[in-house]
Amino acid sequence: MPAWEENAEFNRFGIISAMLMIVGILGGLAVGMGAINYTWLLIIVVTSTMLCLSLILALAPMKYIIYTGVFSVVVDIILLSYFLIT
């Protein structure tokens, strides 16, 4: 197991609390900025956000939680920048 995975499992509760806040706030901002008007964008934001939050709730391995959290944050930032430009 790589060193970052061992550190992530050791710091599980700190990472989970930060991930809950970051993913939840960015998902809400993306929906509020304009994804609510487009069905497919809303589906993408809600699916990526809820997948991360469901893995946190299910106490999945930290590797999967971090990967889905990063994916969700990237999707939200792309959509936020798109909505800010247009």
TORPAVO-994791 format. One record per atom (N, C-alpha, C): atom name; residue in three letters; x, y, z. Coordinates in nm, 3 decimals, m for minus. Each point is the difference from the previous one (the first is absolute). Layout:
<nodes>
NODE atome residu       x       y       z
NODE    CA    ALA       X       Y       Z
...
</nodes>
This chain:
<nodes>
NODE atome residu       x       y       z
NODE     N    MET   0.084  m0.117   0.000
NODE    CA    MET  m0.084   0.117   0.000
NODE     C    MET   0.090   0.125   0.000
NODE     N    PRO  m0.029   0.097  m0.091
NODE    CA    PRO   0.081   0.123  m0.002
NODE     C    PRO  m0.013   0.078   0.131
NODE     N    ALA   0.097   0.087   0.021
NODE    CA    ALA   0.005   0.075   0.126
NODE     C    ALA  m0.119   0.094   0.015
NODE     N    TRP  m0.048   0.060  m0.110
NODE    CA    TRP  m0.111   0.093   0.014
NODE     C    TRP  m0.129  m0.072   0.040
NODE     N    GLU  m0.015  m0.126  m0.040
NODE    CA    GLU  m0.119  m0.075   0.041
NODE     C    GLU   0.005  m0.032   0.149
NODE     N    GLU   0.118  m0.034   0.051
NODE    CA    GLU   0.012  m0.027   0.143
NODE     C    GLU  m0.027   0.127   0.081
NODE     N    ASN   0.054   0.112  m0.048
NODE    CA    ASN  m0.026   0.126   0.070
NODE     C    ASN  m0.146   0.040  m0.009
NODE     N    ALA  m0.064  m0.029  m0.114
NODE    CA    ALA  m0.141   0.034  m0.015
NODE     C    ALA  m0.086  m0.084   0.094
NODE     N    GLU   0.032  m0.126   0.014
NODE    CA    GLU  m0.077  m0.084   0.094
NODE     C    GLU   0.024   0.045   0.144
NODE     N    PHE   0.120   0.044   0.032
NODE    CA    PHE   0.029   0.046   0.134
NODE     C    PHE  m0.075   0.131   0.031
NODE     N    ASN  m0.008   0.088  m0.099
NODE    CA    ASN  m0.067   0.129   0.015
NODE     C    ASN  m0.142  m0.001  m0.056
NODE     N    ARG  m0.066  m0.113   0.007
NODE    CA    ARG  m0.130  m0.021  m0.063
NODE     C    ARG  m0.103   0.104   0.040
NODE     N    PHE  m0.015   0.026   0.128
NODE    CA    PHE  m0.108   0.088   0.046
NODE     C    PHE   0.025   0.146  m0.036
NODE     N    GLY   0.126   0.041  m0.002
NODE    CA    GLY   0.031   0.136  m0.043
NODE     C    GLY  m0.023   0.020  m0.148
NODE     N    ILE   0.041  m0.098  m0.080
NODE    CA    ILE  m0.020   0.009  m0.145
NODE     C    ILE  m0.148  m0.005  m0.033
NODE     N    ILE  m0.074  m0.087   0.068
NODE    CA    ILE  m0.143  m0.012  m0.027
NODE     C    ILE  m0.072   0.129   0.033
NODE     N    SER   0.032   0.063   0.111
NODE    CA    SER  m0.070   0.124   0.037
NODE     C    SER   0.032   0.111  m0.100
NODE     N    ALA   0.125   0.010  m0.043
NODE    CA    ALA   0.035   0.101  m0.100
NODE     C    ALA  m0.066  m0.031  m0.134
NODE     N    MET  m0.003  m0.127  m0.036
NODE    CA    MET  m0.061  m0.040  m0.128
NODE     C    MET  m0.149   0.027  m0.001
NODE     N    LEU  m0.067  m0.026   0.112
NODE    CA    LEU  m0.143   0.029   0.009
NODE     C    LEU  m0.028   0.148  m0.026
NODE     N    MET   0.079   0.084   0.061
NODE    CA    MET  m0.021   0.144  m0.014
NODE     C    MET   0.033   0.048  m0.141
NODE     N    ILE   0.113  m0.041  m0.054
NODE    CA    ILE   0.043   0.048  m0.131
NODE     C    ILE  m0.094  m0.049  m0.110
NODE     N    VAL  m0.028  m0.130  m0.001
NODE    CA    VAL  m0.085  m0.057  m0.105
NODE     C    VAL  m0.142   0.054   0.011
NODE     N    GLY  m0.052   0.009   0.121
NODE    CA    GLY  m0.135   0.050   0.018
NODE     C    GLY  m0.017   0.145  m0.042
NODE     N    ILE   0.095   0.084   0.039
NODE    CA    ILE  m0.010   0.142  m0.034
NODE     C    ILE   0.019   0.022  m0.149
NODE     N    LEU   0.100  m0.064  m0.060
NODE    CA    LEU   0.023   0.019  m0.143
NODE     C    LEU  m0.116  m0.056  m0.083
NODE     N    GLY  m0.057  m0.111   0.042
NODE    CA    GLY  m0.116  m0.055  m0.071
NODE     C    GLY  m0.119   0.094   0.007
NODE     N    GLY  m0.024   0.057   0.117
NODE    CA    GLY  m0.109   0.095   0.015
NODE     C    GLY   0.022   0.126  m0.081
NODE     N    LEU   0.124   0.048  m0.004
NODE    CA    LEU   0.031   0.119  m0.080
NODE     C    LEU  m0.019  m0.027  m0.149
NODE     N    ALA   0.044  m0.116  m0.046
NODE    CA    ALA  m0.016  m0.033  m0.142
NODE     C    ALA  m0.147  m0.009  m0.039
NODE     N    VAL  m0.081  m0.057   0.087
NODE    CA    VAL  m0.143  m0.006  m0.028
NODE     C    VAL  m0.060   0.139   0.005
NODE     N    GLY   0.037   0.079   0.098
NODE    CA    GLY  m0.057   0.134   0.014
NODE     C    GLY   0.043   0.096  m0.109
NODE     N    MET   0.120  m0.019  m0.055
NODE    CA    MET   0.050   0.092  m0.102
NODE     C    MET  m0.063  m0.024  m0.137
NODE     N    GLY  m0.061  m0.116  m0.020
NODE    CA    GLY  m0.063  m0.019  m0.130
NODE     C    GLY  m0.028  m0.142  m0.041
NODE     N    ALA   0.053  m0.097   0.070
NODE    CA    ALA  m0.025  m0.139  m0.039
NODE     C    ALA  m0.146  m0.039   0.020
NODE     N    ILE  m0.072   0.077   0.080
NODE    CA    ILE  m0.141  m0.029   0.024
NODE     C    ILE  m0.083   0.019  m0.128
NODE     N    ASN   0.051   0.080  m0.094
NODE    CA    ASN  m0.073   0.029  m0.122
NODE     C    ASN   0.021  m0.104  m0.109
NODE     N    TYR   0.100  m0.084   0.013
NODE    CA    TYR   0.033  m0.099  m0.101
NODE     C    TYR  m0.005  m0.139   0.064
NODE     N    THR  m0.086  m0.084  m0.053
NODE    CA    THR  m0.025  m0.130   0.061
NODE     C    THR   0.127  m0.086   0.004
NODE     N    TRP   0.074  m0.007  m0.110
NODE    CA    TRP   0.118  m0.088  m0.003
NODE     C    TRP   0.111   0.049   0.090
NODE     N    LEU   0.016   0.131   0.008
NODE    CA    LEU   0.102   0.052   0.091
NODE     C    LEU  m0.039  m0.025   0.146
NODE     N    LEU  m0.128   0.012   0.028
NODE    CA    LEU  m0.049  m0.028   0.135
NODE     C    LEU   0.023  m0.147   0.036
NODE     N    ILE  m0.025  m0.088  m0.095
NODE    CA    ILE   0.022  m0.143   0.023
NODE     C    ILE   0.147  m0.029   0.028
NODE     N    ILE   0.089   0.063  m0.077
NODE    CA    ILE   0.144  m0.021   0.019
NODE     C    ILE   0.046   0.048   0.137
NODE     N    VAL  m0.045   0.121   0.039
NODE    CA    VAL   0.042   0.055   0.129
NODE     C    VAL  m0.054  m0.084   0.115
NODE     N    VAL  m0.127  m0.032  m0.006
NODE    CA    VAL  m0.062  m0.075   0.110
NODE     C    VAL   0.058  m0.141   0.009
NODE     N    THR   0.023  m0.064  m0.114
NODE    CA    THR   0.054  m0.137   0.002
NODE     C    THR   0.142  m0.003   0.058
NODE     N    SER   0.084   0.092  m0.044
NODE    CA    SER   0.138  m0.002   0.052
NODE     C    SER   0.004   0.037   0.148
NODE     N    THR  m0.081   0.097   0.040
NODE    CA    THR  m0.002   0.040   0.141
NODE     C    THR  m0.057  m0.110   0.088
NODE     N    MET  m0.109  m0.058  m0.040
NODE    CA    MET  m0.063  m0.103   0.084
NODE     C    MET   0.079  m0.130   0.001
NODE     N    LEU   0.075  m0.028  m0.106
NODE    CA    LEU   0.086  m0.118   0.003
NODE     C    LEU   0.107   0.015   0.107
NODE     N    CYS   0.061   0.117   0.006
NODE    CA    CYS   0.102   0.025   0.103
NODE     C    CYS  m0.061  m0.005   0.139
NODE     N    LEU  m0.113   0.066   0.019
NODE    CA    LEU  m0.063   0.002   0.132
NODE     C    LEU  m0.050  m0.139   0.041
NODE     N    SER  m0.045  m0.079  m0.096
NODE    CA    SER  m0.046  m0.136   0.032
NODE     C    SER   0.117  m0.090   0.040
NODE     N    LEU   0.114   0.017  m0.066
NODE    CA    LEU   0.117  m0.078   0.040
NODE     C    LEU   0.048   0.038   0.138
NODE     N    ILE  m0.010   0.129   0.034
NODE    CA    ILE   0.037   0.043   0.135
NODE     C    ILE  m0.094  m0.065   0.102
NODE     N    LEU  m0.127   0.002  m0.030
NODE    CA    LEU  m0.099  m0.057   0.092
NODE     C    LEU   0.017  m0.150   0.015
NODE     N    ALA   0.042  m0.067  m0.107
NODE    CA    ALA   0.016  m0.145   0.003
NODE     C    ALA   0.133  m0.044   0.060
NODE     N    LEU   0.085   0.096   0.041
NODE    CA    LEU   0.133  m0.029   0.053
NODE     C    LEU   0.083  m0.082  m0.097
NODE     N    ALA  m0.001   0.042  m0.126
NODE    CA    ALA   0.079  m0.064  m0.105
NODE     C    ALA   0.148   0.028   0.026
NODE     N    PRO   0.087  m0.074  m0.067
NODE    CA    PRO   0.143   0.030   0.014
NODE     C    PRO   0.032   0.143  m0.043
NODE     N    MET   0.097   0.061   0.065
NODE    CA    MET   0.032   0.139  m0.025
NODE     C    MET   0.046   0.025  m0.143
NODE     N    LYS   0.057  m0.101  m0.062
NODE    CA    LYS   0.045   0.014  m0.138
NODE     C    LYS  m0.118   0.038  m0.090
NODE     N    TYR  m0.113  m0.069   0.016
NODE    CA    TYR  m0.117   0.028  m0.082
NODE     C    TYR  m0.064   0.134   0.036
NODE     N    ILE   0.000   0.034   0.128
NODE    CA    ILE  m0.057   0.126   0.043
NODE     C    ILE   0.080   0.117  m0.057
NODE     N    ILE   0.131  m0.010   0.003
NODE    CA    ILE   0.084   0.108  m0.051
NODE     C    ILE  m0.015   0.013  m0.151
NODE     N    TYR  m0.001  m0.112  m0.071
NODE    CA    TYR  m0.016   0.006  m0.146
NODE     C    TYR  m0.133   0.062  m0.040
NODE     N    THR  m0.109  m0.042   0.063
NODE    CA    THR  m0.130   0.057  m0.037
NODE     C    THR  m0.012   0.145   0.046
NODE     N    GLY   0.063   0.033   0.111
NODE    CA    GLY  m0.001   0.139   0.045
NODE     C    GLY   0.074   0.091  m0.096
NODE     N    VAL   0.115  m0.043  m0.047
NODE    CA    VAL   0.077   0.079  m0.096
NODE     C    VAL  m0.078   0.013  m0.131
NODE     N    PHE  m0.062  m0.108  m0.044
NODE    CA    PHE  m0.081   0.005  m0.122
NODE     C    PHE  m0.116   0.098   0.016
NODE     N    SER  m0.066  m0.005   0.112
NODE    CA    SER  m0.113   0.090   0.025
NODE     C    SER   0.045   0.146   0.005
NODE     N    VAL   0.112   0.027   0.065
NODE    CA    VAL   0.051   0.137   0.008
NODE     C    VAL   0.040   0.051  m0.138
NODE     N    VAL   0.063  m0.085  m0.082
NODE    CA    VAL   0.039   0.041  m0.135
NODE     C    VAL  m0.123   0.031  m0.084
NODE     N    VAL  m0.102  m0.085   0.005
NODE    CA    VAL  m0.123   0.025  m0.075
NODE     C    VAL  m0.065   0.130   0.046
NODE     N    ASP  m0.006   0.022   0.130
NODE    CA    ASP  m0.063   0.122   0.051
NODE     C    ASP   0.078   0.124  m0.040
NODE     N    ILE   0.132  m0.005   0.005
NODE    CA    ILE   0.080   0.117  m0.037
NODE     C    ILE  m0.012   0.030  m0.150
NODE     N    ILE  m0.004  m0.104  m0.082
NODE    CA    ILE  m0.019   0.021  m0.144
NODE     C    ILE  m0.135   0.067  m0.025
NODE     N    LEU  m0.104  m0.050   0.063
NODE    CA    LEU  m0.133   0.058  m0.022
NODE     C    LEU  m0.010   0.140   0.058
NODE     N    LEU   0.061   0.023   0.116
NODE    CA    LEU  m0.002   0.135   0.057
NODE     C    LEU   0.072   0.100  m0.091
NODE     N    SER   0.114  m0.039  m0.054
NODE    CA    SER   0.070   0.090  m0.091
NODE     C    SER  m0.078   0.022  m0.128
NODE     N    TYR  m0.068  m0.101  m0.050
NODE    CA    TYR  m0.086   0.016  m0.117
NODE     C    TYR  m0.113   0.098   0.027
NODE     N    PHE  m0.066  m0.015   0.115
NODE    CA    PHE  m0.112   0.088   0.031
NODE     C    PHE   0.047   0.143   0.030
NODE     N    LEU   0.121   0.016   0.051
NODE    CA    LEU   0.051   0.135   0.024
NODE     C    LEU   0.040   0.069  m0.130
NODE     N    ILE   0.046  m0.077  m0.098
NODE    CA    ILE   0.039   0.059  m0.129
NODE     C    ILE  m0.123   0.039  m0.081
NODE     N    THR  m0.102  m0.084  m0.001
NODE    CA    THR  m0.119   0.030  m0.081
NODE     C    THR  m0.098   0.087   0.073
</nodes>
